[in-house]
Amino acid sequence: MQEGLSEIFEHFLGEPAILTNREVLRPDYVPESLPHRDEQIHRLGWILAPVLKGSRCSNVFIYGKPGTGKTAVVRYVLAHLVRKSHELHTPVEASYVNCRMAGTDYRVLSEVSESLGVHIPFTGLATNEVFDRFKAGLASLQGLLTIVLDEVDVLVKQHGDNLLYELTRINEASAIGKLVFIGVSNDLNFKDLLDPRVLSSLSEEELVFRPYVADELYDILSERAKLSFLDGALEDSALRLCAALAAAEHGDARRALDLLRVSAELAEREGAKSVSEAHVRQAQRKIEENRVDEALKTLPLHQRLVLYSIYHTSRVNMKDCLTGDIYEVYTDLCGKTGVDPLTQRRISGLINELDVLGVVNAKLVSRGRHGRSKRVRLNMPLAAAQEHFKSDPRLGVLLSYLPRHLRKAP
């Protein structure tokens, strides 16, 4: 074993742990209660309740920024719904698919089919064949299936809305079975992406989740801390700081939970007996670095070009970084790299996606007679951004280039 590694393991095993259950602090953990989401839980419960009598209910679209409890609420309600249906001997099943993870229509259909006991090979079948197998599985259910497509906006932006259209048409064939669709989206303008035929087939209701405020995040963290920390191993000031930092960003509960978990892990590594505000500050810096690294590694080419454009614009003009200036720089960088530029409207959408990721902050502002524009800033220091960009094998060379639009800027 590498020298020193054994000592690390022995140190960890010998020190009294701060955390007794780390999984409770993971974003995908669904607790027994969801503080400050009673209204959304009850509304979704009322919408879905008719399925317990074998009746198809309205489809549902759920909107909200990341970390506002959308997925947790859906999973919480569906778990109780399926449990109740089994008590009543009513055939109701639920299938959850994260569209960002699935990636394609084929994989989404494959995962939904698996929930019906229909095995689909990872590749090799035509999509129509997969759809036929899914419909056969639905028919054999002789009941109702609720499909949750989380981050459905990602799927539609990348592959169009044909899958949604086909799913909504299934109920027209009564011999096949009954299907309820729940779409979860981080994009409030998601419906603008859909074809009118899809919208007319959905017959949906909508739920909007607002961001949490600091006091609500504190309550959420307190509930999780009771299940995951040793008594006395967490200072209340550290807990409040986690809530305040997450609330100041986007009211993101996932962010708050990550801060608390990483703070505890850092405290354990240094042998501290409790988590302090200093550990939270340290965790904040670490998470920021990791998030930026991960975002930059996975961004498509045009989003990276947009991010480079924001960097260059911010470097020259620290006060205002408006979408018009960003687009001018973007088209210049596209020319330098031999890439055909997207439209300004599409670039505005890419900026919104970067805002959702937390890499930038975009705020709509009024410019009087000049109309409205987005004011955009990087959510990281310019020096840190430059260090991250240097490792980009294709675009790193653009760091030393000053786009034409910026050469005349003051």
LUMSEBA-760617 format. One record per residue (C-alpha): x, y, z; residue in one letter. Coordinates in steps of 0.05 Angstrom, whole numbers, padded with zeros to 5 digits, always signed. Example, Ala and Ser with C-alpha at 12.3 -4.5 7.8 and 13.67 -1.06 7.14 Angstrom:
residues 2
+00246-00090+00156A;+00273-00021+00143S;
***
This chain:
residues 410
+00000+00000+00000M;+00025+00071-00017Q;+00065+00100+00041E;+00020+00140+00087G;-00046+00114+00060L;-00053+00063+00116S;-00043+00118+00167E;-00099+00158+00135I;-00147+00100+00140F;-00126+00085+00212E;-00135+00158+00231H;-00205+00159+00202F;-00224+00094+00236L;-00195+00115+00302G;-00223+00185+00307E;-00294+00194+00334P;-00338+00209+00273A;-00377+00274+00267I;-00426+00243+00218L;-00465+00181+00236T;-00505+00177+00171N;-00477+00212+00110R;-00532+00189+00063E;-00582+00234+00099V;-00544+00295+00072L;-00546+00271+00000R;-00595+00308-00047P;-00628+00243-00069D;-00648+00223+00002Y;-00723+00230+00012V;-00739+00243+00086P;-00802+00225+00123E;-00823+00298+00122S;-00809+00355+00075L;-00810+00422+00113P;-00843+00482+00078H;-00871+00441+00020R;-00939+00422+00050D;-00977+00464-00001E;-00942+00431-00061Q;-00949+00361-00031I;-01024+00371-00019H;-01036+00401-00088R;-01000+00344-00123L;-01036+00294-00079G;-01104+00322-00099W;-01085+00320-00173I;-01062+00247-00170L;-01115+00221-00122A;-01165+00198-00177P;-01117+00143-00198V;-01134+00106-00134L;-01203+00094-00164K;-01173+00072-00230G;-01186+00140-00264S;-01134+00177-00304R;-01118+00246-00275C;-01089+00309-00306S;-01017+00309-00329N;-00973+00355-00288V;-00916+00403-00304F;-00873+00424-00245I;-00826+00483-00250Y;-00773+00514-00205G;-00699+00527-00199K;-00653+00471-00178P;-00656+00453-00104G;-00727+00477-00092T;-00754+00409-00073G;-00788+00389-00139K;-00759+00319-00144T;-00764+00305-00070A;-00838+00324-00069V;-00855+00283-00131V;-00820+00221-00103R;-00851+00231-00035Y;-00922+00236-00062V;-00913+00179-00111L;-00885+00133-00057A;-00947+00145-00014H;-00993+00138-00074L;-00964+00071-00096V;-00965+00046-00024R;-01039+00065-00017K;-01056+00033-00084S;-01026-00033-00061H;-01069-00030+00001E;-01130-00020-00043L;-01107-00073-00093H;-01110-00020-00148T;-01057-00031-00202P;-01017+00034-00200V;-00943+00037-00216E;-00893+00094-00221A;-00831+00104-00263S;-00779+00158-00250Y;-00728+00178-00303V;-00676+00234-00300N;-00673+00257-00372C;-00605+00290-00364R;-00576+00223-00342M;-00615+00181-00393A;-00594+00228-00450G;-00637+00201-00508T;-00708+00182-00524D;-00685+00109-00530Y;-00656+00108-00459R;-00717+00143-00430V;-00764+00092-00462L;-00717+00036-00440S;-00719+00058-00367E;-00794+00067-00367V;-00803-00002-00399S;-00758-00034-00345E;-00807-00008-00292S;-00860-00051-00326L;-00815-00112-00326G;-00799-00105-00400V;-00725-00113-00413H;-00694-00069-00467I;-00622-00079-00490P;-00577-00019-00480F;-00571-00009-00555T;-00590-00045-00619G;-00665-00035-00627L;-00702+00016-00668A;-00739+00067-00626T;-00805+00045-00656N;-00791-00026-00633E;-00776-00002-00562V;-00840+00038-00562F;-00880-00023-00585D;-00850-00065-00528R;-00866-00010-00478F;-00939-00007-00501K;-00944-00083-00495A;-00918-00078-00424G;-00967-00023-00408L;-01025-00064-00435A;-01005-00123-00391S;-01005-00078-00330L;-01081-00071-00336Q;-01076-00009-00293G;-01045+00060-00291L;-00972+00081-00299L;-00946+00148-00275T;-00884+00170-00312I;-00839+00224-00282V;-00791+00256-00330L;-00744+00298-00288D;-00705+00353-00325E;-00750+00340-00385V;-00729+00407-00414D;-00659+00379-00426V;-00688+00321-00468L;-00732+00367-00509V;-00676+00417-00523K;-00630+00363-00547Q;-00678+00315-00583H;-00744+00351-00594G;-00813+00334-00566D;-00832+00274-00608N;-00827+00226-00548L;-00875+00270-00508L;-00923+00271-00565Y;-00923+00195-00572E;-00932+00186-00497L;-00991+00234-00494T;-01025+00198-00552R;-01024+00130-00517I;-01087+00144-00477N;-01126+00152-00541E;-01119+00077-00551A;-01160+00053-00492S;-01140-00020-00502A;-01067-00005-00485I;-01074+00022-00415G;-01073+00087-00377K;-01015+00135-00372L;-01003+00197-00329V;-00945+00243-00345F;-00907+00287-00296I;-00855+00333-00325G;-00804+00367-00280V;-00766+00426-00308S;-00716+00478-00285N;-00737+00522-00343D;-00799+00565-00331L;-00805+00577-00406N;-00802+00502-00423F;-00872+00501-00455K;-00848+00551-00507D;-00805+00494-00535L;-00865+00448-00547L;-00903+00438-00611D;-00977+00461-00606P;-00999+00388-00619R;-00961+00366-00557V;-00990+00422-00515L;-01061+00405-00537S;-01051+00332-00518S;-01022+00344-00450L;-01083+00371-00413S;-01036+00390-00357E;-01037+00426-00290E;-00978+00466-00266E;-00941+00473-00200L;-00887+00525-00190V;-00836+00517-00134F;-00806+00582-00107R;-00735+00583-00078P;-00727+00572-00004Y;-00709+00630+00042V;-00655+00626+00096A;-00702+00608+00154D;-00734+00551+00113E;-00666+00524+00094L;-00645+00526+00167Y;-00706+00484+00185D;-00690+00434+00130I;-00617+00428+00152L;-00637+00422+00225S;-00682+00362+00208E;-00626+00328+00169R;-00573+00344+00222A;-00613+00308+00276K;-00608+00244+00234L;-00536+00251+00211S;-00494+00285+00266F;-00470+00264+00334L;-00499+00306+00390D;-00457+00369+00399G;-00417+00358+00335A;-00449+00416+00297L;-00447+00489+00319E;-00513+00525+00308D;-00476+00585+00278S;-00447+00538+00225A;-00516+00511+00209L;-00544+00581+00201R;-00485+00601+00157L;-00499+00542+00110C;-00571+00564+00104A;-00553+00638+00093A;-00501+00623+00039L;-00549+00578+00001A;-00607+00627+00007A;-00564+00684-00018A;-00547+00645-00081E;-00612+00614-00107H;-00649+00588-00046G;-00621+00520-00064D;-00631+00464-00013A;-00582+00419-00050R;-00529+00472-00044R;-00543+00479+00031A;-00539+00403+00041L;-00474+00399+00002D;-00444+00455+00044L;-00463+00420+00108L;-00438+00352+00086R;-00371+00377+00059V;-00362+00421+00122S;-00370+00359+00165A;-00321+00319+00122E;-00268+00374+00126L;-00277+00378+00202A;-00268+00302+00208E;-00205+00303+00167R;-00172+00354+00213E;-00195+00317+00275G;-00242+00372+00299A;-00296+00353+00349K;-00349+00397+00317S;-00365+00435+00253V;-00352+00510+00258S;-00365+00571+00213E;-00292+00565+00189A;-00306+00496+00163H;-00367+00522+00125V;-00326+00577+00093R;-00273+00526+00073Q;-00326+00480+00044A;-00356+00537+00004Q;-00290+00550-00031R;-00279+00476-00045K;-00349+00466-00073I;-00342+00527-00117E;-00278+00501-00147E;-00306+00432-00159N;-00370+00458-00189R;-00334+00503-00239V;-00286+00447-00259D;-00343+00399-00271E;-00385+00450-00309A;-00328+00468-00355L;-00312+00396-00370K;-00383+00378-00391T;-00407+00441-00427L;-00421+00435-00502P;-00377+00476-00549L;-00425+00535-00558H;-00437+00542-00484Q;-00362+00543-00472R;-00356+00597-00525L;-00410+00637-00490V;-00374+00629-00424L;-00309+00653-00456Y;-00346+00712-00484S;-00372+00731-00415I;-00302+00724-00388Y;-00272+00770-00441H;-00328+00821-00434T;-00321+00822-00358S;-00246+00829-00364R;-00252+00894-00405V;-00315+00924-00375N;-00326+00906-00302M;-00391+00946-00293K;-00435+00921-00349D;-00435+00855-00385C;-00497+00857-00428L;-00523+00804-00476T;-00512+00848-00537G;-00438+00856-00521D;-00431+00782-00503I;-00462+00763-00571Y;-00414+00808-00609E;-00355+00776-00574V;-00384+00706-00584Y;-00391+00715-00660T;-00319+00739-00662D;-00295+00678-00624L;-00335+00633-00669C;-00298+00663-00728G;-00231+00650-00695K;-00248+00577-00683T;-00284+00563-00749G;-00352+00550-00716V;-00418+00575-00745D;-00451+00621-00693P;-00520+00609-00665L;-00574+00663-00664T;-00575+00716-00610Q;-00640+00687-00582R;-00608+00619-00575R;-00547+00650-00541I;-00594+00684-00492S;-00622+00615-00476G;-00552+00587-00465L;-00538+00643-00417I;-00600+00623-00378N;-00575+00552-00374E;-00507+00576-00348L;-00546+00616-00296D;-00584+00553-00275V;-00517+00516-00268L;-00493+00573-00223G;-00432+00588-00267V;-00458+00658-00282V;-00511+00704-00254N;-00559+00734-00305A;-00609+00788-00287K;-00660+00821-00333L;-00653+00897-00330V;-00690+00955-00363S;-00649+01003-00407R;-00704+01054-00417G;-00717+01070-00490R;-00664+01018-00509H;-00710+00962-00484G;-00690+00906-00437R;-00626+00865-00433S;-00593+00815-00388K;-00536+00838-00343R;-00489+00779-00335V;-00430+00767-00288R;-00386+00708-00275L;-00397+00673-00208N;-00322+00666-00198M;-00261+00712-00196P;-00231+00728-00265L;-00163+00700-00243A;-00196+00634-00222A;-00234+00631-00288A;-00170+00642-00327Q;-00136+00584-00291E;-00195+00538-00307H;-00197+00559-00380F;-00123+00545-00391K;-00135+00470-00389S;-00187+00473-00446D;-00151+00437-00503P;-00190+00471-00558R;-00206+00540-00532L;-00148+00554-00484G;-00111+00593-00538V;-00168+00644-00539L;-00148+00670-00470L;-00095+00717-00498S;-00140+00741-00555Y;-00177+00808-00548L;-00241+00805-00590P;-00251+00862-00639R;-00314+00888-00605H;-00275+00899-00541L;-00215+00936-00571R;-00256+01000-00574K;-00286+00991-00505A;-00264+01042-00452P;
***
